[in-house]
Amino acid sequence: MPIQTTVVGSYPKPPEEGQIFRVRKTIQGLDKGAASLEDLRAAQDELARSVIAEQEQAGIDVLTDGHVRWDDILTPFARTMRGFEIGGLLRWFDNNVYYRRPICVADLEWGGPSSVDAFKFARAATSRAVKAVIPGPVTFARLSVDEHYGDHDAFVKAIARVLAQEAFELEAAGARFIQIDEPALLNAPEDLSLAADALRTVTAELGEAELTLATYFGDAKRLGAELFDLPVHRVALDLVAGPENRELISSIPSDKKLQAGIVDARNTKLEEAELLQRTIEDLASEVGPERLSVAPSSGLEFLPREKARAKLERLCAAAQKVGG
């Protein structure tokens, strides 16, 4: 049986060395008054097509647009929600990239879709499945500043109510796969019950979309097997930064699927083909090939473009050998 391949979300934006980085050049022109927002959208469209094509050529089954229109996963949503202001730059977990910290100053309300147009564009640019990606309520809250609600649970639930509308709009736009990113949950086991309530809110109005809860940048041992009780169809585990996640795999119930992050998305060293193949074989024998998808350990934005592409090609080649 074929082993499904996918990505976690982001993809490197800069082209290979020596090529023109049109998006950056257009942003610089925009700052100087030499380019328009229409020029920027055109440059982003071109980059999205290129990123999608690279994933297709590598053999990825369920792809994304690489988040090429976003600087980080929080800002596009915070800018659209009423009640948020955008703060200064902070480090994104333990990486050498940054995000702008949202600041909640009033009741959070739906202000229109944040990611639907980008999803529609990506879906029209490929015949393959496209995965929509949204931030999880707990991660959103823990990486933001609450100057309004004064209560962590209330803040998370308010974010969840707005994200529920985003998820509904994405499914209405044709999203069959929706990934909810919750990396901050790994260091907040006290929020596990709250995360379950928030996810039920986010997904309450959805129909047939397959939901993935994505964790990365560490292991989930502090969450334990209760992680698999969360109301999603698939759980993504980072087996590179969190090798102890292998111990959790035996606890996955038969009605849940696994997205295994087995390619290091933060190291340029290319994985050995035979080792990747053995890893996929072991995982397939443990959870069943029909319940397994394989992916990078996190978003690929931390790598040079050619390294990201090479890692995806090697991942897909190994999955194809295992799946026949």
Sequence and secondary structure as in RCSB ss.txt:
>XXXX:A:sequence
MPIQTTVVGSYPKPPEEGQIFRVRKTIQGLDKGAASLEDLRAAQDELARSVIAEQEQAGIDVLTDGHVRWDDILT
PFARTMRGFEIGGLLRWFDNNVYYRRPICVADLEWGGPSSVDAFKFARAATSRAVKAVIPGPVTFARLSVDEHYG
DHDAFVKAIARVLAQEAFELEAAGARFIQIDEPALLNAPEDLSLAADALRTVTAELGEAELTLATYFGDAKRLGA
ELFDLPVHRVALDLVAGPENRELISSIPSDKKLQAGIVDARNTKLEEAELLQRTIEDLASEVGPERLSVAPSSGL
EFLPREKARAKLERLCAAAQKVGG
>XXXX:A:secstr
   EEB  S    S STTS  HHHHHHHHHHHTSS HHHHHHHHHHHHHHHHHHHHHHT SEE  TTTT SSSSH
HHHHHSEEEEEEEEEE TTSS EEEEEEEEEEEE  S SSHHHHHHHHHT SSEEEEEEE HHHHHHTSEESSS 
 HHHHHHHHHHHHHHHHHHHHHTT SEEEEE GGGGG GGGHHHHHHHHHHHHTT  S EEEEE  SS  TTTGG
GGGGSS SEEEEETTT GGGGGTGGG  TT EEEEEEE TT  S   HHHHHHHHHHHHHHH GGGEEEEESS S
TTS HHHHHHHHHHHHHHHHHHH 
